[in-house]
Amino acid sequence: MSTKSLHHIAMNVSDIDRSIDFYTRAFDFSLVRRWGDDTRAAMLDMGDGTILEMFERPAEVGKQGVLIHIALRADDVDAAYNRAIEAGAGVQTTPRDVDVQAEEPYPIRIAFVVGPDGEPVELFHERA
């Protein structure tokens, strides 16, 4: 058995309701389930079965330092960027074309926004 795709990304958030609202409005994620009393948690479907899992742990937000960014596929990086900003995202890097100098050139369009707890979110599109 080999890994075929990302199953989920887990992250701590300071306010689960605010984070659910942000990710559903900014990126059309859908709420799959919520659970927990002492530590509230939720799973959001990113649209293709990939899951964003969130745990409400205000004291832990910013301490782990292991999350580099969440990369989201976008058909239209500019439209996704604008929608995220309208939903309350912070600006990190505006949309731009990049030609990654790999063994074979890899032309992409990217932008970075910042979610409600300071998490970097990359909007990513492979250019033809």
Summary of the structure (lengths in Angstrom):
residues: 128
radius of gyration: 15.3
end to end distance: 31.1
largest distance: 49.8
contacts: 346
relative contact order: 0.20
helix: 17%
strand: 42%
